[in-house]
Structures are given as structure tokens and as C-alpha cells.
Amino acid sequence: MTKRLRFTPGNRIALTVAVITCSALLVHPANAEPEPAGSAVANQAQSSSAPAPINAPLTGEALAAAKVMGKQEPLLKAADVIQFAAYEHDPAGFTGLQLAGDKVILWWSGDVPESFKPTIEQARATAPVEIQHAPYSEKQLNAAADRLNAVVGLAAGGPAHTIHVSAIGSGLQVLTSPGSQISKLRTPDVGVPVEFKEALPPEMISRCNDASPWQGGIGYRNSSRTITGGPCVDNSSETHTCSTAFGVKNSAGTTYLLTARHCGMVGDVMKDTTGETIGTAAVGNKSQDVMLIRATIRPYIWDGGSTSASLRAVTNYGNTPVGTSLCASGARTGTTCNYTVTQWRARSLNWRDFDGTGTTSTDLTLAVKGCSPGNTVDLGDSGGAVFNYNSNNTVSARGVANAKGDHDGDGCTDSMYLMDWGRMNQASGFETITPVYP
């Protein structure tokens, strides 16, 4: 019998605005059924005393988060209709989407073209959609952010570690380390409003001993290169580098575990904390910071706190408009909830890869919660699952956890950067993927 361990708060490692370690998820084919208790596969996913429950009733912080998420379910369905259509047709005036009370707000610069109006009406069949004018479109803001990053970004020798664009079209936000005083520097006129803010740079962020077929939310280590890891629970000999997000498949049916690219490179061999091989990294995209590990998988993620866990079935997926309530599941901190997507998206997030080379990730969504030490994503959670709960206690896949941050600059980690599903599938050279369902 294989024992699965989890981190406790005392032995987790911390990151500043850090890239969080990835967690891969392996799943069975889409028609797979949960294995009965006592079977060989079920025994692989149990603790030292009992099988992990599947879709158990929620409690505590997760239950409170699920109540908010339940109210957002129809809004997210409506927003996904618009967002996926915007990705497909790339309309010039599209800016962003926001959940506000009992309605969806569509921010649009200029007039909505006649060709896109049927999509809006389709979304309105699910939830109210209100159109509001945005001063600038997403395309305009992205172009302005790219021009600015080329001058003041770290790669250009400048002090800016992150450049945000507003999902409601108001302008750009430039983040620099405390003391940099970038507002006193000369910056180019990029044609949109720019505000400056000092904040610590984001840091890229095992469930510790699962077994094949693998699931989301587990911890793994890169056996092909030396990357700092952390101890698993009370066993210092078991270390992990990153976490996995979800078991996924491409259009050909090939299965992978989804995780973060900063946890390794294509060709690297990933193992669990006891040395069992999970699989080899097969596809990666550095700009969007996502990676696929070829593996045998199950359609579940690990859920729960640092000393207890259950499995939850993945039954759908979608995007993360402004106002979306989110949870994250990683190997170091377990499940943490009450993140809310802000209007700011990191068009440019500048950091150093594990080999020391400068890297810029683009289009990472920023989600914030209040200061809650030990209850936010941390080092070792990189690549973990970002999701929300469905009304039947299953989960909806929303993205991959990439980095942690200090949004308000008070020295407390209070935010998470993530790559959401829609933008991930737009990544150049990356597979178009969907979760594997039970």
C-alpha cells in the first residue's frame, strides 16, 4: 500500500513574489469510473488508515467559498460564452469581463460589431449581461504594456518587475521593488494612463506520495536538474519541487499532467517524493508558464488542508473574469480559498528561471485575498490546481497557480498569479487541452 503524505505548516518553504512549484494531475480516460474501495488502484490513493473520500461534503473555509461560487455559477457560464468567442474571433474592441452582483459586465471599447451581438444574446440566456464602455481595448493596453516593458522592464535593464493591464480598460499599472522610485524616472508616452506602485516582486510557487494513475494537486520533483525543493510533512527525506494541476488530454486523446513550466523543461523526468517516476515533460511554454507531463492520470484533484485530504472529481472548466472567486490546491499548503480575481492582469511578469536566465511571462491573472499567513499559495505550490467548487461538490478547472505576491506592499503574501484556461489554450506552440472527466 502506498501512503500519501501532505505538508504541515511547520515544514513548508516560503517564497516572496515567487513562482510556485507545479503539481501534475494524471487521469484515466474520459469514461473512467472511480475505483471501488479496496481495489488496487483505490489502495494507492489512501492514507495510512482509510481511502480518501471522493466529493465529500465541504467544511470550513471551503464551504464558505463554495457558497459564493454557487451564486457565480450561472455568471461564469455566461461569461465563458463571451470569452471563448472573443478568443476565437479576436474582436478589436473587446476589453474584459467582470462579475458584479447578479450580472456579468462586458467591457468594450467602441461599438460592439453586429457579428458579435448574437454571442452576447446567447450569454444572456444564462445570466444578465450589461455592456459598459471601456476607455481602451485589451489590444491597445497589451501593445502599450509591451512598449513600456521594452524600456523599463528588468530584461531592458529597468526597475519594473511587473506590468499590469486593466481588464476594465482603465490603463496600466507598473510595479517596482520598494525604493526604486520609478515615478521619478522618465518613461515613454505609450498613449494610455500609467500608474506606478512599489511592491515586492512576485515569486514563482505535494501532496507528497501519490501513485499511478496520478491526480491533480500532488507534489513532484524534477530528477533531471537541481531545483530547490521542500520537505514533505514530517519526513525530511521526501522533498518536492512543484505541484500538479489537473489531468488533461489533447485532441488526440493523449493524457498529461498540467503544471508550471518554471518547474522544468521539455525532456526532464519528473518523480514523486519517493522516487517513483511520474513521467517526462513533453510540452512547455515559457511565456505562459505552463507545461505538460506525459503520464497516466485520474480525473480527480486532491482537496483539503495540510493534514487531511479528499478527492474531488473535475467535471468542467472555464475562464476567470474579474470578480471570480477561486481556490488553489498545491502540495505545500493544501487547499486555500477566498481569492478574488482583480481587474489587473500581468501582461509582463519578469523573473529569473531556475538556470538564472531572465524570463518574461505574459497574461497572468491576479487574484487577491486578505493577509493570511500560512493560508496562501507558497513555494512548492507552483503548478497546482486553481478551481472553484460546483454545487455537487465537484470542481471546475480554472487554471494553474504560477506565483505568489504582496499586492498591497505591506510585506504579507496576499495574492496569486495564475494562467487561466482560455489564455493557456491560446499559447503559441502549446497543446489545446481539456480536463479529463470521470
Protein Blocks (a to p, Z undefined) as FASTA:
>chain_A
ZZdddddfklcccdddddddddddddddfkbccddehiaklmmmccfkbccdehiacehj
llmmmmmmmmmmmmmmmmmmmmmmmmmnopaklnbdcdehjaccdddehjddfklmmmmm
mmmmmoccdddddfbdfklmmmmmmmmmmmmmmklopabfbdcddfklnaccddddehkl
mmlpccddehiacdddddddddddedfbdcddddehiacddfkbccddddehjllkbccf
bdcfbdcddfkopacddddfklocehiacddfkopafbdcfbdcfklopacddddddfbd
ceddfkbccddddfbdcdddehiacddddfklopaehiacdfbdcfbacdddfkopacdd
ehiacddddddehiaccehigoiacddddfkopacdfbdcfbdcdfkonopacbdcdddf
klmmmpghiacdddddZZ
